[in-house]
Amino acid sequence: MRLPQVLPGSSAEVWEWQVHGNCRGVDSSVFFSPDGERGRARAKRERRAKELCRTCPVIAQCRAHALSVNEPFGVWGGLSESERFYLLTHQTPHATAG
């Protein structure tokens, strides 16, 4: 049996980017809607979340993660659920990368 040349990294390395996000320490209700939220309340909450994302140092990693796992809820990488759904269903695979 041949031994691997390099062992895989820890799973913590896969998620390490999250500790650098602007969202760290922010209440999750900014990014995830409560049941029944619609209209102006939803738009206001999403605007606030996207403002935090806009200057985030890991926005590209966050967006790529959400798109790669088809994240169904919340604002990730500056994109809402509906924006991610649109990208995943209407764009080429190249357009969804970073």
Backbone bond lengths (Angstrom), bond angles and torsions (degrees), N, CA, C in turn:
res aa  C-N    CA-C-N  psi(-1)  N-CA   C-N-CA  omega(-1)  CA-C   N-CA-C  phi
1 M - - - 1.453 - - 1.532 108.43 -
2 R 1.295 115.15 128.76 1.463 120.99 -179.64 1.534 109.98 -85.62
3 L 1.323 116.90 133.08 1.461 121.29 179.61 1.525 110.09 -84.63
4 P 1.318 117.45 145.84 1.471 119.47 178.88 1.524 110.75 -66.39
5 Q 1.325 115.85 145.57 1.458 121.30 178.82 1.529 111.33 -71.58
6 V 1.315 116.33 -38.28 1.461 121.43 -178.76 1.521 107.99 -133.27
7 L 1.300 115.13 128.15 1.459 119.09 176.82 1.520 109.33 -78.82
8 P 1.321 117.04 147.61 1.470 118.53 178.27 1.522 110.57 -63.98
9 G 1.321 115.98 151.08 1.459 121.27 178.35 1.515 111.01 -71.48
10 S 1.298 115.30 169.65 1.460 119.73 178.74 1.523 109.91 -70.34
11 S 1.312 115.97 157.60 1.466 118.98 178.52 1.522 110.90 -65.30
12 A 1.330 117.30 -22.80 1.468 120.35 177.62 1.522 111.03 -61.84
13 E 1.328 117.30 -32.66 1.466 120.52 179.33 1.526 111.40 -64.86
14 V 1.319 116.90 -33.57 1.463 121.46 -179.85 1.524 110.70 -64.48
15 W 1.311 117.34 -35.00 1.463 122.68 -176.05 1.521 113.47 -101.98
16 E 1.316 118.24 1.52 1.457 122.75 -174.05 1.522 112.57 -54.85
17 W 1.312 118.29 -33.52 1.466 121.50 -178.57 1.524 111.54 -57.94
18 Q 1.311 117.58 -28.80 1.466 120.46 -175.67 1.524 113.27 -63.53
19 V 1.313 118.02 -28.39 1.466 119.21 -179.08 1.524 112.12 -69.94
20 H 1.325 117.15 -13.04 1.460 121.34 -179.50 1.530 113.02 -99.58
21 G 1.328 117.53 0.82 1.456 121.34 -176.49 1.517 113.80 -73.51
22 N 1.322 115.83 146.60 1.468 121.16 174.83 1.528 111.32 -62.13
23 C 1.319 116.79 -21.17 1.461 120.91 -177.89 1.527 112.42 -77.88
24 R 1.301 117.05 -14.23 1.472 120.42 -178.18 1.528 109.54 -59.38
25 G 1.313 115.39 124.17 1.455 120.98 179.40 1.524 114.30 87.04
26 V 1.333 117.17 -6.07 1.467 121.43 178.42 1.527 108.02 -88.84
27 D 1.315 116.91 140.57 1.461 121.05 178.82 1.526 109.91 -55.97
28 S 1.315 117.02 132.21 1.466 121.33 -177.16 1.525 113.00 -63.60
29 S 1.330 117.87 -18.21 1.466 120.14 179.39 1.526 112.02 -64.96
30 V 1.331 117.16 -16.74 1.468 120.46 175.69 1.527 109.64 -69.51
31 F 1.314 117.46 -33.40 1.462 122.53 -173.71 1.522 114.01 -100.57
32 F 1.322 117.50 -20.59 1.463 121.63 -176.24 1.522 110.01 -124.09
33 S 1.325 115.97 131.70 1.462 120.55 -174.75 1.523 111.90 -79.67
34 P 1.324 115.77 143.14 1.464 119.00 172.33 1.530 109.18 -73.62
35 D 1.317 116.07 161.27 1.465 120.34 177.88 1.520 110.42 -55.16
36 G 1.304 116.17 134.30 1.457 121.70 175.31 1.517 115.91 81.80
37 E 1.320 118.48 0.92 1.471 119.89 -179.68 1.531 109.75 -69.28
38 R 1.354 115.47 132.53 1.464 120.04 179.89 1.512 109.77 -148.27
39 G 1.315 114.16 176.88 1.451 121.84 170.34 1.510 115.96 54.17
40 R 1.340 114.31 -134.12 1.470 120.87 -175.46 1.521 113.18 -60.96
41 A 1.322 116.73 -38.63 1.468 120.04 -179.35 1.529 110.33 -62.59
42 R 1.315 116.10 -43.58 1.472 120.29 179.23 1.526 110.63 -66.08
43 A 1.315 116.91 -44.94 1.470 121.36 -180.00 1.526 110.80 -60.87
44 K 1.324 116.92 -41.54 1.470 121.31 -179.90 1.530 110.81 -64.92
45 R 1.334 116.60 -44.90 1.462 120.39 179.81 1.529 110.43 -64.10
46 E 1.329 117.34 -44.19 1.465 120.67 -179.99 1.526 111.30 -64.31
47 R 1.333 117.33 -37.63 1.476 120.50 176.88 1.523 110.89 -60.73
48 R 1.318 115.64 -44.18 1.471 120.23 179.38 1.533 110.70 -62.68
49 A 1.312 116.85 -44.81 1.468 120.87 178.91 1.527 110.85 -61.85
50 K 1.323 116.58 -44.21 1.468 120.72 -178.50 1.523 111.92 -66.99
51 E 1.331 117.19 -30.15 1.469 120.43 175.51 1.526 109.98 -62.74
52 L 1.326 116.59 -42.01 1.462 120.13 177.25 1.528 110.62 -65.51
53 C 1.310 116.56 -39.29 1.466 121.24 -179.45 1.527 112.08 -67.63
54 R 1.307 116.56 -36.28 1.468 121.46 -172.70 1.526 112.96 -53.02
55 T 1.327 117.84 -37.64 1.467 121.10 -177.92 1.531 112.26 -107.01
56 C 1.304 117.07 14.18 1.458 121.38 -176.42 1.534 111.18 -74.26
57 P 1.331 117.12 133.70 1.462 119.95 -179.62 1.528 114.10 -70.77
58 V 1.332 117.80 -14.35 1.466 120.06 -179.10 1.530 112.12 -118.77
59 I 1.323 117.12 26.96 1.468 120.58 -178.37 1.532 111.50 -58.46
60 A 1.317 117.98 -39.57 1.469 120.52 -178.42 1.526 111.26 -65.72
61 Q 1.326 117.54 -43.55 1.460 120.81 179.01 1.524 110.91 -65.76
62 C 1.311 116.27 -40.55 1.462 121.80 -179.83 1.528 110.71 -63.49
63 R 1.316 115.59 -47.47 1.469 120.90 179.36 1.523 110.55 -62.81
64 A 1.326 117.10 -45.63 1.465 120.96 -179.80 1.527 110.72 -60.82
65 H 1.320 116.69 -41.53 1.466 120.25 178.22 1.526 110.62 -61.15
66 A 1.332 116.44 -50.95 1.466 120.54 -177.15 1.523 111.63 -59.95
67 L 1.323 116.74 -39.51 1.462 120.40 179.40 1.528 111.14 -72.15
68 S 1.323 117.68 -37.26 1.466 120.32 -176.83 1.525 112.61 -70.61
69 V 1.322 117.46 -29.37 1.470 120.07 179.61 1.529 112.04 -103.53
70 N 1.330 115.99 5.57 1.465 121.42 -178.94 1.532 110.42 53.36
71 E 1.325 115.43 50.78 1.471 122.49 -178.45 1.532 109.47 -56.04
72 P 1.339 117.83 118.73 1.460 119.84 -173.99 1.532 115.80 -84.97
73 F 1.326 117.84 -13.30 1.461 119.36 -173.53 1.519 112.42 -130.08
74 G 1.323 115.64 149.15 1.455 122.01 169.68 1.514 116.10 83.61
75 V 1.325 113.62 173.93 1.467 122.27 174.87 1.522 106.81 -94.18
76 W 1.309 115.99 122.32 1.466 123.35 178.66 1.515 107.51 -131.52
77 G 1.311 117.39 131.60 1.462 120.62 176.86 1.512 113.02 57.57
78 G 1.324 116.43 30.24 1.458 120.85 178.54 1.513 114.78 79.42
79 L 1.324 117.48 9.02 1.466 121.29 -179.95 1.523 110.83 -119.15
80 S 1.325 115.64 137.22 1.463 121.04 175.90 1.528 109.38 -80.40
81 E 1.326 115.74 173.60 1.466 120.32 177.46 1.523 111.32 -56.38
82 S 1.332 116.09 -46.43 1.464 119.66 -176.63 1.526 111.70 -67.89
83 E 1.324 117.39 -34.92 1.469 120.24 178.09 1.530 111.08 -68.04
84 R 1.327 116.62 -40.30 1.472 119.64 177.18 1.514 110.25 -66.40
85 F 1.317 117.18 -42.40 1.459 120.57 178.93 1.526 110.06 -58.79
86 Y 1.324 116.55 -44.44 1.461 120.46 179.38 1.529 110.55 -60.25
87 L 1.328 116.53 -48.43 1.469 119.61 -179.95 1.521 111.65 -59.19
88 L 1.315 116.39 -42.48 1.461 120.01 -177.18 1.521 112.90 -71.37
89 T 1.310 117.50 -25.10 1.466 119.78 -177.08 1.521 114.59 -103.89
90 H 1.340 118.40 -14.82 1.461 120.48 -175.49 1.518 115.32 -122.25
91 Q 1.301 117.73 -7.40 1.460 120.11 -176.09 1.520 110.76 -112.36
92 T 1.323 114.91 162.62 1.457 120.54 173.98 1.522 108.37 -75.36
93 P 1.326 118.56 160.19 1.466 120.31 178.97 1.526 113.05 -57.29
94 H 1.331 118.55 -30.52 1.461 121.59 -179.31 1.524 111.03 -65.70
95 A 1.312 118.19 -33.78 1.465 121.90 -175.15 1.523 112.09 -71.04
96 T 1.339 117.92 -23.20 1.457 120.14 -177.52 1.517 112.64 -87.76
97 A 1.304 117.73 -10.89 1.469 120.36 179.46 1.516 109.97 -76.63
98 G 1.369 115.10 137.00 1.448 125.56 176.53 1.439 117.35 10.26
